[in-house]
């Protein structure tokens, strides 16, 4: 798995700049902007960026969904459908 850079300094800089730009804005507007900035900077940390890592992540995600679907069908007494 690739090591991602620490995004906290960039987030703090972006949030402080955003707070300066929104001085006098309603509190809910500042909170929405803060959440958007933090979400945008955390995407790189949550999802792998290197191609082989991304392929492994999606393969594992699809396998997990397939197994969960089969387990749900078994619990309900239904036969699992064809693999997707």
PDB file with SEQRES, HELIX, SHEET and CRYST1 records, atoms N, CA, C and O in Angstrom:
SEQRES   1 A   84  UNK UNK UNK UNK UNK UNK UNK UNK UNK UNK UNK UNK UNK          
SEQRES   2 A   84  UNK UNK UNK UNK UNK UNK UNK UNK UNK UNK UNK UNK UNK          
SEQRES   3 A   84  UNK UNK UNK UNK UNK UNK UNK UNK UNK UNK UNK UNK UNK          
SEQRES   4 A   84  UNK UNK UNK UNK UNK UNK UNK UNK UNK UNK UNK UNK UNK          
SEQRES   5 A   84  UNK UNK UNK UNK UNK UNK UNK UNK UNK UNK UNK UNK UNK          
SEQRES   6 A   84  UNK UNK UNK UNK UNK UNK UNK UNK UNK UNK UNK UNK UNK          
SEQRES   7 A   84  UNK UNK UNK UNK UNK UNK                                      
HELIX    1 AA1 UNK A    8  UNK A   21  1                                  14    
HELIX    2 AA2 UNK A   27  UNK A   46  1                                  20    
HELIX    3 AA3 UNK A   51  UNK A   76  1                                  26    
CRYST1    1.000    1.000    1.000  90.00  90.00  90.00 P 1           1          
ATOM      1  N   UNK A   1       0.847  -1.170   0.000  1.00  0.00           N  
ATOM      2  CA  UNK A   1       0.000   0.000   0.000  1.00  0.00           C  
ATOM      3  C   UNK A   1       0.891   1.230   0.000  1.00  0.00           C  
ATOM      4  O   UNK A   1       1.889   1.278   0.719  1.00  0.00           O  
ATOM      5  N   UNK A   2       0.545   2.195  -0.780  1.00  0.00           N  
ATOM      6  CA  UNK A   2       1.338   3.408  -0.881  1.00  0.00           C  
ATOM      7  C   UNK A   2       1.169   4.257   0.367  1.00  0.00           C  
ATOM      8  O   UNK A   2       0.097   4.294   0.971  1.00  0.00           O  
ATOM      9  N   UNK A   3       2.230   4.931   0.738  1.00  0.00           N  
ATOM     10  CA  UNK A   3       2.185   5.829   1.884  1.00  0.00           C  
ATOM     11  C   UNK A   3       1.712   7.179   1.392  1.00  0.00           C  
ATOM     12  O   UNK A   3       2.298   7.752   0.472  1.00  0.00           O  
ATOM     13  N   UNK A   4       0.655   7.691   1.999  1.00  0.00           N  
ATOM     14  CA  UNK A   4       0.130   8.984   1.565  1.00  0.00           C  
ATOM     15  C   UNK A   4       0.725  10.090   2.434  1.00  0.00           C  
ATOM     16  O   UNK A   4       1.023   9.869   3.608  1.00  0.00           O  
ATOM     17  N   UNK A   5       0.893  11.256   1.869  1.00  0.00           N  
ATOM     18  CA  UNK A   5       1.440  12.364   2.640  1.00  0.00           C  
ATOM     19  C   UNK A   5       0.436  12.835   3.680  1.00  0.00           C  
ATOM     20  O   UNK A   5      -0.768  12.613   3.549  1.00  0.00           O  
ATOM     21  N   UNK A   6       0.945  13.482   4.704  1.00  0.00           N  
ATOM     22  CA  UNK A   6       0.081  14.017   5.748  1.00  0.00           C  
ATOM     23  C   UNK A   6      -0.643  15.245   5.201  1.00  0.00           C  
ATOM     24  O   UNK A   6      -0.008  16.224   4.809  1.00  0.00           O  
ATOM     25  N   UNK A   7      -1.954  15.187   5.176  1.00  0.00           N  
ATOM     26  CA  UNK A   7      -2.746  16.269   4.598  1.00  0.00           C  
ATOM     27  C   UNK A   7      -3.241  17.270   5.632  1.00  0.00           C  
ATOM     28  O   UNK A   7      -3.941  18.220   5.282  1.00  0.00           O  
ATOM     29  N   UNK A   8      -2.892  17.074   6.895  1.00  0.00           N  
ATOM     30  CA  UNK A   8      -3.375  17.977   7.943  1.00  0.00           C  
ATOM     31  C   UNK A   8      -2.867  19.404   7.735  1.00  0.00           C  
ATOM     32  O   UNK A   8      -3.668  20.335   7.823  1.00  0.00           O  
ATOM     33  N   UNK A   9      -1.577  19.623   7.463  1.00  0.00           N  
ATOM     34  CA  UNK A   9      -1.150  21.026   7.253  1.00  0.00           C  
ATOM     35  C   UNK A   9      -1.887  21.702   6.097  1.00  0.00           C  
ATOM     36  O   UNK A   9      -2.252  22.874   6.191  1.00  0.00           O  
ATOM     37  N   UNK A  10      -2.101  20.970   5.017  1.00  0.00           N  
ATOM     38  CA  UNK A  10      -2.829  21.559   3.885  1.00  0.00           C  
ATOM     39  C   UNK A  10      -4.267  21.869   4.272  1.00  0.00           C  
ATOM     40  O   UNK A  10      -4.821  22.886   3.856  1.00  0.00           O  
ATOM     41  N   UNK A  11      -4.870  20.992   5.067  1.00  0.00           N  
ATOM     42  CA  UNK A  11      -6.255  21.213   5.498  1.00  0.00           C  
ATOM     43  C   UNK A  11      -6.353  22.433   6.402  1.00  0.00           C  
ATOM     44  O   UNK A  11      -7.267  23.246   6.264  1.00  0.00           O  
ATOM     45  N   UNK A  12      -5.407  22.554   7.325  1.00  0.00           N  
ATOM     46  CA  UNK A  12      -5.426  23.700   8.244  1.00  0.00           C  
ATOM     47  C   UNK A  12      -5.241  24.999   7.472  1.00  0.00           C  
ATOM     48  O   UNK A  12      -5.921  25.988   7.747  1.00  0.00           O  
ATOM     49  N   UNK A  13      -4.340  25.001   6.522  1.00  0.00           N  
ATOM     50  CA  UNK A  13      -4.126  26.200   5.707  1.00  0.00           C  
ATOM     51  C   UNK A  13      -5.378  26.540   4.910  1.00  0.00           C  
ATOM     52  O   UNK A  13      -5.788  27.699   4.848  1.00  0.00           O  
ATOM     53  N   UNK A  14      -5.980  25.528   4.303  1.00  0.00           N  
ATOM     54  CA  UNK A  14      -7.191  25.766   3.514  1.00  0.00           C  
ATOM     55  C   UNK A  14      -8.335  26.261   4.391  1.00  0.00           C  
ATOM     56  O   UNK A  14      -9.077  27.161   3.998  1.00  0.00           O  
ATOM     57  N   UNK A  15      -8.479  25.673   5.583  1.00  0.00           N  
ATOM     58  CA  UNK A  15      -9.568  26.081   6.473  1.00  0.00           C  
ATOM     59  C   UNK A  15      -9.348  27.499   6.981  1.00  0.00           C  
ATOM     60  O   UNK A  15     -10.297  28.280   7.049  1.00  0.00           O  
ATOM     61  N   UNK A  16      -8.111  27.847   7.341  1.00  0.00           N  
ATOM     62  CA  UNK A  16      -7.863  29.205   7.826  1.00  0.00           C  
ATOM     63  C   UNK A  16      -8.085  30.229   6.717  1.00  0.00           C  
ATOM     64  O   UNK A  16      -8.611  31.312   6.974  1.00  0.00           O  
ATOM     65  N   UNK A  17      -7.691  29.900   5.486  1.00  0.00           N  
ATOM     66  CA  UNK A  17      -7.943  30.790   4.353  1.00  0.00           C  
ATOM     67  C   UNK A  17      -9.436  30.912   4.098  1.00  0.00           C  
ATOM     68  O   UNK A  17      -9.946  31.997   3.819  1.00  0.00           O  
ATOM     69  N   UNK A  18     -10.123  29.791   4.196  1.00  0.00           N  
ATOM     70  CA  UNK A  18     -11.573  29.788   3.997  1.00  0.00           C  
ATOM     71  C   UNK A  18     -12.274  30.616   5.079  1.00  0.00           C  
ATOM     72  O   UNK A  18     -13.218  31.349   4.787  1.00  0.00           O  
ATOM     73  N   UNK A  19     -11.816  30.499   6.314  1.00  0.00           N  
ATOM     74  CA  UNK A  19     -12.418  31.272   7.407  1.00  0.00           C  
ATOM     75  C   UNK A  19     -12.207  32.765   7.187  1.00  0.00           C  
ATOM     76  O   UNK A  19     -13.106  33.562   7.456  1.00  0.00           O  
ATOM     77  N   UNK A  20     -11.036  33.148   6.702  1.00  0.00           N  
ATOM     78  CA  UNK A  20     -10.766  34.556   6.420  1.00  0.00           C  
ATOM     79  C   UNK A  20     -11.667  35.052   5.281  1.00  0.00           C  
ATOM     80  O   UNK A  20     -12.188  36.166   5.329  1.00  0.00           O  
ATOM     81  N   UNK A  21     -11.839  34.219   4.273  1.00  0.00           N  
ATOM     82  CA  UNK A  21     -12.650  34.614   3.111  1.00  0.00           C  
ATOM     83  C   UNK A  21     -14.130  34.702   3.448  1.00  0.00           C  
ATOM     84  O   UNK A  21     -14.865  35.474   2.832  1.00  0.00           O  
ATOM     85  N   UNK A  22     -14.570  33.914   4.423  1.00  0.00           N  
ATOM     86  CA  UNK A  22     -16.000  33.894   4.747  1.00  0.00           C  
ATOM     87  C   UNK A  22     -16.322  34.705   5.996  1.00  0.00           C  
ATOM     88  O   UNK A  22     -17.367  34.498   6.612  1.00  0.00           O  
ATOM     89  N   UNK A  23     -15.441  35.624   6.378  1.00  0.00           N  
ATOM     90  CA  UNK A  23     -15.711  36.463   7.543  1.00  0.00           C  
ATOM     91  C   UNK A  23     -17.009  37.233   7.310  1.00  0.00           C  
ATOM     92  O   UNK A  23     -17.174  37.915   6.298  1.00  0.00           O  
ATOM     93  N   UNK A  24     -17.899  37.110   8.241  1.00  0.00           N  
ATOM     94  CA  UNK A  24     -19.189  37.766   8.127  1.00  0.00           C  
ATOM     95  C   UNK A  24     -20.250  36.899   7.473  1.00  0.00           C  
ATOM     96  O   UNK A  24     -21.404  37.311   7.364  1.00  0.00           O  
ATOM     97  N   UNK A  25     -19.877  35.709   7.039  1.00  0.00           N  
ATOM     98  CA  UNK A  25     -20.841  34.786   6.432  1.00  0.00           C  
ATOM     99  C   UNK A  25     -21.655  34.108   7.538  1.00  0.00           C  
ATOM    100  O   UNK A  25     -21.216  34.071   8.688  1.00  0.00           O  
ATOM    101  N   UNK A  26     -22.830  33.575   7.205  1.00  0.00           N  
ATOM    102  CA  UNK A  26     -23.606  32.850   8.214  1.00  0.00           C  
ATOM    103  C   UNK A  26     -22.840  31.618   8.701  1.00  0.00           C  
ATOM    104  O   UNK A  26     -22.050  31.037   7.958  1.00  0.00           O  
ATOM    105  N   UNK A  27     -23.081  31.227   9.953  1.00  0.00           N  
ATOM    106  CA  UNK A  27     -22.322  30.121  10.554  1.00  0.00           C  
ATOM    107  C   UNK A  27     -22.517  28.834   9.781  1.00  0.00           C  
ATOM    108  O   UNK A  27     -21.581  28.045   9.652  1.00  0.00           O  
ATOM    109  N   UNK A  28     -23.729  28.605   9.259  1.00  0.00           N  
ATOM    110  CA  UNK A  28     -23.978  27.353   8.552  1.00  0.00           C  
ATOM    111  C   UNK A  28     -23.219  27.306   7.220  1.00  0.00           C  
ATOM    112  O   UNK A  28     -22.849  26.225   6.761  1.00  0.00           O  
ATOM    113  N   UNK A  29     -22.991  28.445   6.610  1.00  0.00           N  
ATOM    114  CA  UNK A  29     -22.208  28.483   5.384  1.00  0.00           C  
ATOM    115  C   UNK A  29     -20.744  28.149   5.642  1.00  0.00           C  
ATOM    116  O   UNK A  29     -20.107  27.453   4.851  1.00  0.00           O  
ATOM    117  N   UNK A  30     -20.216  28.653   6.758  1.00  0.00           N  
ATOM    118  CA  UNK A  30     -18.831  28.353   7.132  1.00  0.00           C  
ATOM    119  C   UNK A  30     -18.681  26.866   7.453  1.00  0.00           C  
ATOM    120  O   UNK A  30     -17.692  26.243   7.067  1.00  0.00           O  
ATOM    121  N   UNK A  31     -19.668  26.294   8.163  1.00  0.00           N  
ATOM    122  CA  UNK A  31     -19.609  24.876   8.516  1.00  0.00           C  
ATOM    123  C   UNK A  31     -19.664  24.011   7.259  1.00  0.00           C  
ATOM    124  O   UNK A  31     -18.930  23.028   7.157  1.00  0.00           O  
ATOM    125  N   UNK A  32     -20.516  24.359   6.309  1.00  0.00           N  
ATOM    126  CA  UNK A  32     -20.601  23.595   5.054  1.00  0.00           C  
ATOM    127  C   UNK A  32     -19.276  23.649   4.309  1.00  0.00           C  
ATOM    128  O   UNK A  32     -18.801  22.625   3.817  1.00  0.00           O  
ATOM    129  N   UNK A  33     -18.675  24.826   4.221  1.00  0.00           N  
ATOM    130  CA  UNK A  33     -17.380  24.952   3.544  1.00  0.00           C  
ATOM    131  C   UNK A  33     -16.299  24.167   4.268  1.00  0.00           C  
ATOM    132  O   UNK A  33     -15.456  23.540   3.626  1.00  0.00           O  
ATOM    133  N   UNK A  34     -16.312  24.191   5.591  1.00  0.00           N  
ATOM    134  CA  UNK A  34     -15.329  23.442   6.377  1.00  0.00           C  
ATOM    135  C   UNK A  34     -15.455  21.947   6.115  1.00  0.00           C  
ATOM    136  O   UNK A  34     -14.449  21.261   5.930  1.00  0.00           O  
ATOM    137  N   UNK A  35     -16.680  21.440   6.100  1.00  0.00           N  
ATOM    138  CA  UNK A  35     -16.895  20.015   5.843  1.00  0.00           C  
ATOM    139  C   UNK A  35     -16.437  19.642   4.436  1.00  0.00           C  
ATOM    140  O   UNK A  35     -15.828  18.590   4.242  1.00  0.00           O  
ATOM    141  N   UNK A  36     -16.722  20.487   3.465  1.00  0.00           N  
ATOM    142  CA  UNK A  36     -16.296  20.203   2.088  1.00  0.00           C  
ATOM    143  C   UNK A  36     -14.778  20.177   1.961  1.00  0.00           C  
ATOM    144  O   UNK A  36     -14.231  19.317   1.270  1.00  0.00           O  
ATOM    145  N   UNK A  37     -14.096  21.103   2.616  1.00  0.00           N  
ATOM    146  CA  UNK A  37     -12.629  21.139   2.556  1.00  0.00           C  
ATOM    147  C   UNK A  37     -12.042  19.889   3.202  1.00  0.00           C  
ATOM    148  O   UNK A  37     -11.142  19.265   2.641  1.00  0.00           O  
ATOM    149  N   UNK A  38     -12.543  19.524   4.372  1.00  0.00           N  
ATOM    150  CA  UNK A  38     -12.021  18.338   5.054  1.00  0.00           C  
ATOM    151  C   UNK A  38     -12.331  17.058   4.273  1.00  0.00           C  
ATOM    152  O   UNK A  38     -11.505  16.145   4.237  1.00  0.00           O  
ATOM    153  N   UNK A  39     -13.496  16.981   3.656  1.00  0.00           N  
ATOM    154  CA  UNK A  39     -13.833  15.800   2.858  1.00  0.00           C  
ATOM    155  C   UNK A  39     -12.931  15.703   1.630  1.00  0.00           C  
ATOM    156  O   UNK A  39     -12.462  14.618   1.286  1.00  0.00           O  
ATOM    157  N   UNK A  40     -12.695  16.814   0.983  1.00  0.00           N  
ATOM    158  CA  UNK A  40     -11.852  16.798  -0.216  1.00  0.00           C  
ATOM    159  C   UNK A  40     -10.419  16.393   0.104  1.00  0.00           C  
ATOM    160  O   UNK A  40      -9.795  15.688  -0.689  1.00  0.00           O  
ATOM    161  N   UNK A  41      -9.883  16.818   1.239  1.00  0.00           N  
ATOM    162  CA  UNK A  41      -8.505  16.468   1.572  1.00  0.00           C  
ATOM    163  C   UNK A  41      -8.375  15.050   2.112  1.00  0.00           C  
ATOM    164  O   UNK A  41      -7.286  14.478   2.083  1.00  0.00           O  
ATOM    165  N   UNK A  42      -9.464  14.478   2.600  1.00  0.00           N  
ATOM    166  CA  UNK A  42      -9.368  13.119   3.145  1.00  0.00           C  
ATOM    167  C   UNK A  42      -9.591  12.035   2.090  1.00  0.00           C  
ATOM    168  O   UNK A  42      -9.309  10.866   2.354  1.00  0.00           O  
ATOM    169  N   UNK A  43     -10.082  12.384   0.920  1.00  0.00           N  
ATOM    170  CA  UNK A  43     -10.334  11.394  -0.133  1.00  0.00           C  
ATOM    171  C   UNK A  43      -9.047  10.681  -0.530  1.00  0.00           C  
ATOM    172  O   UNK A  43      -9.041   9.467  -0.734  1.00  0.00           O  
ATOM    173  N   UNK A  44      -7.958  11.439  -0.637  1.00  0.00           N  
ATOM    174  CA  UNK A  44      -6.694  10.845  -1.043  1.00  0.00           C  
ATOM    175  C   UNK A  44      -6.195   9.844  -0.002  1.00  0.00           C  
ATOM    176  O   UNK A  44      -5.565   8.848  -0.358  1.00  0.00           O  
ATOM    177  N   UNK A  45      -6.465  10.093   1.257  1.00  0.00           N  
ATOM    178  CA  UNK A  45      -6.031   9.183   2.314  1.00  0.00           C  
ATOM    179  C   UNK A  45      -6.906   7.940   2.362  1.00  0.00           C  
ATOM    180  O   UNK A  45      -6.403   6.848   2.626  1.00  0.00           O  
ATOM    181  N   UNK A  46      -8.196   8.080   2.115  1.00  0.00           N  
ATOM    182  CA  UNK A  46      -9.118   6.952   2.234  1.00  0.00           C  
ATOM    183  C   UNK A  46      -9.034   5.990   1.059  1.00  0.00           C  
ATOM    184  O   UNK A  46      -9.190   4.783   1.247  1.00  0.00           O  
ATOM    185  N   UNK A  47      -8.795   6.486  -0.137  1.00  0.00           N  
ATOM    186  CA  UNK A  47      -8.760   5.641  -1.324  1.00  0.00           C  
ATOM    187  C   UNK A  47      -7.348   5.595  -1.882  1.00  0.00           C  
ATOM    188  O   UNK A  47      -6.708   6.638  -2.015  1.00  0.00           O  
ATOM    189  N   UNK A  48      -6.852   4.424  -2.207  1.00  0.00           N  
ATOM    190  CA  UNK A  48      -5.497   4.312  -2.746  1.00  0.00           C  
ATOM    191  C   UNK A  48      -5.372   5.050  -4.075  1.00  0.00           C  
ATOM    192  O   UNK A  48      -6.309   5.084  -4.871  1.00  0.00           O  
ATOM    193  N   UNK A  49      -4.200   5.638  -4.299  1.00  0.00           N  
ATOM    194  CA  UNK A  49      -3.979   6.424  -5.505  1.00  0.00           C  
ATOM    195  C   UNK A  49      -3.140   5.698  -6.546  1.00  0.00           C  
ATOM    196  O   UNK A  49      -3.219   6.026  -7.730  1.00  0.00           O  
ATOM    197  N   UNK A  50      -2.337   4.717  -6.136  1.00  0.00           N  
ATOM    198  CA  UNK A  50      -1.518   3.975  -7.097  1.00  0.00           C  
ATOM    199  C   UNK A  50      -2.379   2.948  -7.809  1.00  0.00           C  
ATOM    200  O   UNK A  50      -3.265   2.344  -7.204  1.00  0.00           O  
ATOM    201  N   UNK A  51      -2.120   2.750  -9.087  1.00  0.00           N  
ATOM    202  CA  UNK A  51      -2.964   1.881  -9.897  1.00  0.00           C  
ATOM    203  C   UNK A  51      -3.067   0.449  -9.373  1.00  0.00           C  
ATOM    204  O   UNK A  51      -4.182  -0.066  -9.293  1.00  0.00           O  
ATOM    205  N   UNK A  52      -1.950  -0.240  -9.006  1.00  0.00           N  
ATOM    206  CA  UNK A  52      -2.092  -1.610  -8.490  1.00  0.00           C  
ATOM    207  C   UNK A  52      -2.895  -1.655  -7.185  1.00  0.00           C  
ATOM    208  O   UNK A  52      -3.688  -2.571  -6.966  1.00  0.00           O  
ATOM    209  N   UNK A  53      -2.677  -0.649  -6.318  1.00  0.00           N  
ATOM    210  CA  UNK A  53      -3.424  -0.615  -5.063  1.00  0.00           C  
ATOM    211  C   UNK A  53      -4.904  -0.376  -5.326  1.00  0.00           C  
ATOM    212  O   UNK A  53      -5.762  -0.965  -4.668  1.00  0.00           O  
ATOM    213  N   UNK A  54      -5.196   0.481  -6.282  1.00  0.00           N  
ATOM    214  CA  UNK A  54      -6.591   0.770  -6.611  1.00  0.00           C  
ATOM    215  C   UNK A  54      -7.280  -0.477  -7.155  1.00  0.00           C  
ATOM    216  O   UNK A  54      -8.432  -0.746  -6.817  1.00  0.00           O  
ATOM    217  N   UNK A  55      -6.586  -1.234  -7.990  1.00  0.00           N  
ATOM    218  CA  UNK A  55      -7.147  -2.466  -8.545  1.00  0.00           C  
ATOM    219  C   UNK A  55      -7.436  -3.468  -7.427  1.00  0.00           C  
ATOM    220  O   UNK A  55      -8.500  -4.086  -7.412  1.00  0.00           O  
ATOM    221  N   UNK A  56      -6.503  -3.631  -6.499  1.00  0.00           N  
ATOM    222  CA  UNK A  56      -6.706  -4.549  -5.372  1.00  0.00           C  
ATOM    223  C   UNK A  56      -7.883  -4.087  -4.522  1.00  0.00           C  
ATOM    224  O   UNK A  56      -8.695  -4.906  -4.092  1.00  0.00           O  
ATOM    225  N   UNK A  57      -7.982  -2.771  -4.274  1.00  0.00           N  
ATOM    226  CA  UNK A  57      -9.073  -2.250  -3.445  1.00  0.00           C  
ATOM    227  C   UNK A  57     -10.423  -2.555  -4.098  1.00  0.00           C  
ATOM    228  O   UNK A  57     -11.335  -3.036  -3.425  1.00  0.00           O  
ATOM    229  N   UNK A  58     -10.564  -2.281  -5.406  1.00  0.00           N  
ATOM    230  CA  UNK A  58     -11.834  -2.532  -6.078  1.00  0.00           C  
ATOM    231  C   UNK A  58     -12.145  -4.027  -6.153  1.00  0.00           C  
ATOM    232  O   UNK A  58     -13.303  -4.425  -6.025  1.00  0.00           O  
ATOM    233  N   UNK A  59     -11.119  -4.857  -6.360  1.00  0.00           N  
ATOM    234  CA  UNK A  59     -11.332  -6.301  -6.403  1.00  0.00           C  
ATOM    235  C   UNK A  59     -11.837  -6.799  -5.055  1.00  0.00           C  
ATOM    236  O   UNK A  59     -12.783  -7.584  -4.998  1.00  0.00           O  
ATOM    237  N   UNK A  60     -11.216  -6.352  -3.979  1.00  0.00           N  
ATOM    238  CA  UNK A  60     -11.661  -6.744  -2.642  1.00  0.00           C  
ATOM    239  C   UNK A  60     -13.060  -6.218  -2.339  1.00  0.00           C  
ATOM    240  O   UNK A  60     -13.864  -6.903  -1.707  1.00  0.00           O  
ATOM    241  N   UNK A  61     -13.345  -5.004  -2.790  1.00  0.00           N  
ATOM    242  CA  UNK A  61     -14.669  -4.418  -2.559  1.00  0.00           C  
ATOM    243  C   UNK A  61     -15.754  -5.228  -3.275  1.00  0.00           C  
ATOM    244  O   UNK A  61     -16.806  -5.506  -2.698  1.00  0.00           O  
ATOM    245  N   UNK A  62     -15.498  -5.606  -4.533  1.00  0.00           N  
ATOM    246  CA  UNK A  62     -16.485  -6.406  -5.279  1.00  0.00           C  
ATOM    247  C   UNK A  62     -16.670  -7.784  -4.649  1.00  0.00           C  
ATOM    248  O   UNK A  62     -17.793  -8.280  -4.569  1.00  0.00           O  
ATOM    249  N   UNK A  63     -15.582  -8.403  -4.203  1.00  0.00           N  
ATOM    250  CA  UNK A  63     -15.673  -9.720  -3.571  1.00  0.00           C  
ATOM    251  C   UNK A  63     -16.474  -9.635  -2.273  1.00  0.00           C  
ATOM    252  O   UNK A  63     -17.291 -10.509  -1.983  1.00  0.00           O  
ATOM    253  N   UNK A  64     -16.237  -8.585  -1.500  1.00  0.00           N  
ATOM    254  CA  UNK A  64     -16.985  -8.402  -0.258  1.00  0.00           C  
ATOM    255  C   UNK A  64     -18.480  -8.237  -0.544  1.00  0.00           C  
ATOM    256  O   UNK A  64     -19.305  -8.833   0.148  1.00  0.00           O  
ATOM    257  N   UNK A  65     -18.834  -7.448  -1.542  1.00  0.00           N  
ATOM    258  CA  UNK A  65     -20.248  -7.264  -1.883  1.00  0.00           C  
ATOM    259  C   UNK A  65     -20.882  -8.562  -2.362  1.00  0.00           C  
ATOM    260  O   UNK A  65     -22.031  -8.855  -2.030  1.00  0.00           O  
ATOM    261  N   UNK A  66     -20.121  -9.356  -3.157  1.00  0.00           N  
ATOM    262  CA  UNK A  66     -20.639 -10.629  -3.632  1.00  0.00           C  
ATOM    263  C   UNK A  66     -20.880 -11.577  -2.464  1.00  0.00           C  
ATOM    264  O   UNK A  66     -21.922 -12.231  -2.408  1.00  0.00           O  
ATOM    265  N   UNK A  67     -19.941 -11.662  -1.538  1.00  0.00           N  
ATOM    266  CA  UNK A  67     -20.104 -12.537  -0.381  1.00  0.00           C  
ATOM    267  C   UNK A  67     -21.251 -12.071   0.514  1.00  0.00           C  
ATOM    268  O   UNK A  67     -22.007 -12.893   1.031  1.00  0.00           O  
ATOM    269  N   UNK A  68     -21.382 -10.772   0.696  1.00  0.00           N  
ATOM    270  CA  UNK A  68     -22.473 -10.243   1.519  1.00  0.00           C  
ATOM    271  C   UNK A  68     -23.829 -10.548   0.887  1.00  0.00           C  
ATOM    272  O   UNK A  68     -24.782 -10.910   1.576  1.00  0.00           O  
ATOM    273  N   UNK A  69     -23.897 -10.396  -0.447  1.00  0.00           N  
ATOM    274  CA  UNK A  69     -25.145 -10.700  -1.153  1.00  0.00           C  
ATOM    275  C   UNK A  69     -25.491 -12.179  -1.008  1.00  0.00           C  
ATOM    276  O   UNK A  69     -26.651 -12.520  -0.776  1.00  0.00           O  
ATOM    277  N   UNK A  70     -24.498 -13.064  -1.143  1.00  0.00           N  
ATOM    278  CA  UNK A  70     -24.734 -14.500  -1.002  1.00  0.00           C  
ATOM    279  C   UNK A  70     -25.169 -14.835   0.427  1.00  0.00           C  
ATOM    280  O   UNK A  70     -26.043 -15.676   0.634  1.00  0.00           O  
ATOM    281  N   UNK A  71     -24.557 -14.177   1.401  1.00  0.00           N  
ATOM    282  CA  UNK A  71     -24.927 -14.415   2.800  1.00  0.00           C  
ATOM    283  C   UNK A  71     -26.361 -13.964   3.065  1.00  0.00           C  
ATOM    284  O   UNK A  71     -27.110 -14.645   3.767  1.00  0.00           O  
ATOM    285  N   UNK A  72     -26.743 -12.812   2.503  1.00  0.00           N  
ATOM    286  CA  UNK A  72     -28.120 -12.324   2.680  1.00  0.00           C  
ATOM    287  C   UNK A  72     -29.127 -13.285   2.055  1.00  0.00           C  
ATOM    288  O   UNK A  72     -30.193 -13.523   2.623  1.00  0.00           O  
ATOM    289  N   UNK A  73     -28.794 -13.838   0.892  1.00  0.00           N  
ATOM    290  CA  UNK A  73     -29.686 -14.796   0.245  1.00  0.00           C  
ATOM    291  C   UNK A  73     -29.799 -16.070   1.084  1.00  0.00           C  
ATOM    292  O   UNK A  73     -30.889 -16.624   1.224  1.00  0.00           O  
ATOM    293  N   UNK A  74     -28.685 -16.534   1.642  1.00  0.00           N  
ATOM    294  CA  UNK A  74     -28.706 -17.731   2.485  1.00  0.00           C  
ATOM    295  C   UNK A  74     -29.543 -17.509   3.741  1.00  0.00           C  
ATOM    296  O   UNK A  74     -30.280 -18.400   4.163  1.00  0.00           O  
ATOM    297  N   UNK A  75     -29.434 -16.347   4.327  1.00  0.00           N  
ATOM    298  CA  UNK A  75     -30.198 -16.029   5.533  1.00  0.00           C  
ATOM    299  C   UNK A  75     -31.693 -16.024   5.259  1.00  0.00           C  
ATOM    300  O   UNK A  75     -32.490 -16.424   6.107  1.00  0.00           O  
ATOM    301  N   UNK A  76     -32.063 -15.574   4.081  1.00  0.00           N  
ATOM    302  CA  UNK A  76     -33.496 -15.503   3.726  1.00  0.00           C  
ATOM    303  C   UNK A  76     -34.009 -16.814   3.167  1.00  0.00           C  
ATOM    304  O   UNK A  76     -35.207 -16.946   2.914  1.00  0.00           O  
ATOM    305  N   UNK A  77     -33.133 -17.786   2.967  1.00  0.00           N  
ATOM    306  CA  UNK A  77     -33.562 -19.067   2.432  1.00  0.00           C  
ATOM    307  C   UNK A  77     -33.655 -19.076   0.912  1.00  0.00           C  
ATOM    308  O   UNK A  77     -34.289 -19.954   0.328  1.00  0.00           O  
ATOM    309  N   UNK A  78     -33.022 -18.100   0.279  1.00  0.00           N  
ATOM    310  CA  UNK A  78     -33.043 -18.023  -1.182  1.00  0.00           C  
ATOM    311  C   UNK A  78     -31.730 -18.547  -1.732  1.00  0.00           C  
ATOM    312  O   UNK A  78     -30.717 -18.568  -1.032  1.00  0.00           O  
ATOM    313  N   UNK A  79     -31.750 -18.962  -2.962  1.00  0.00           N  
ATOM    314  CA  UNK A  79     -30.511 -19.389  -3.609  1.00  0.00           C  
ATOM    315  C   UNK A  79     -29.788 -18.165  -4.114  1.00  0.00           C  
ATOM    316  O   UNK A  79     -30.431 -17.227  -4.585  1.00  0.00           O  
ATOM    317  N   UNK A  80     -28.443 -18.142  -4.030  1.00  0.00           N  
ATOM    318  CA  UNK A  80     -27.712 -17.008  -4.584  1.00  0.00           C  
ATOM    319  C   UNK A  80     -27.841 -16.976  -6.094  1.00  0.00           C  
ATOM    320  O   UNK A  80     -27.915 -18.017  -6.746  1.00  0.00           O  
ATOM    321  N   UNK A  81     -27.867 -15.778  -6.640  1.00  0.00           N  
ATOM    322  CA  UNK A  81     -27.969 -15.604  -8.078  1.00  0.00           C  
ATOM    323  C   UNK A  81     -26.624 -15.802  -8.740  1.00  0.00           C  
ATOM    324  O   UNK A  81     -25.632 -16.097  -8.073  1.00  0.00           O  
ATOM    325  N   UNK A  82     -26.589 -15.640 -10.050  1.00  0.00           N  
ATOM    326  CA  UNK A  82     -25.321 -15.786 -10.774  1.00  0.00           C  
ATOM    327  C   UNK A  82     -24.358 -14.688 -10.346  1.00  0.00           C  
ATOM    328  O   UNK A  82     -24.791 -13.591  -9.996  1.00  0.00           O  
ATOM    329  N   UNK A  83     -23.050 -14.970 -10.370  1.00  0.00           N  
ATOM    330  CA  UNK A  83     -22.077 -13.946  -9.970  1.00  0.00           C  
ATOM    331  C   UNK A  83     -22.114 -12.766 -10.933  1.00  0.00           C  
ATOM    332  O   UNK A  83     -22.310 -12.921 -12.138  1.00  0.00           O  
ATOM    333  N   UNK A  84     -21.920 -11.595 -10.363  1.00  0.00           N  
ATOM    334  CA  UNK A  84     -21.978 -10.368 -11.182  1.00  0.00           C  
ATOM    335  C   UNK A  84     -20.640 -10.052 -11.778  1.00  0.00           C  
ATOM    336  O   UNK A  84     -20.501  -9.059 -12.493  1.00  0.00           O  
TER     337      UNK A  84                                                      
END                                                                             
